[in-house]
Amino acid sequence: MLAKPEHEVAYNDLIQLLREHAEKVTSVEMLAIASNMLGKLVAMQDQRMITPSIAMEIVVKNMEEGNKQVIENLRLKSEGNA
């Protein structure tokens, strides 16, 4: 399952929350916090429906997709800038 375009509202809410703490933590600390939260979300899945390997497959696919989105946005913003 990939995040859907309609999930952007929740994503933007999370980004706003992270921005409130951005001055107090480094980007590496923010990565650690987000990873910790992700680990907790994986642990809270109903294992009768989502096995740990399925959960990690969802995580990996969405990490890859998020990476692609950021790279594409950076590429678009830098077009025409030499």
Rosetta blueprint (number, residue, H / E / L):
1 M L
2 L L
3 A L
4 K L
5 P H
6 E H
7 H H
8 E H
9 V H
10 A H
11 Y H
12 N H
13 D H
14 L H
15 I H
16 Q H
17 L H
18 L H
19 R H
20 E H
21 H H
22 A L
23 E L
24 K L
25 V L
26 T L
27 S H
28 V H
29 E H
30 M H
31 L H
32 A H
33 I H
34 A H
35 S H
36 N H
37 M H
38 L H
39 G H
40 K H
41 L H
42 V H
43 A H
44 M L
45 Q L
46 D L
47 Q L
48 R L
49 M L
50 I L
51 T L
52 P H
53 S H
54 I H
55 A H
56 M H
57 E H
58 I H
59 V H
60 V H
61 K H
62 N H
63 M H
64 E H
65 E H
66 G H
67 N H
68 K H
69 Q H
70 V H
71 I H
72 E H
73 N H
74 L H
75 R H
76 L H
77 K H
78 S H
79 E L
80 G L
81 N L
82 A L
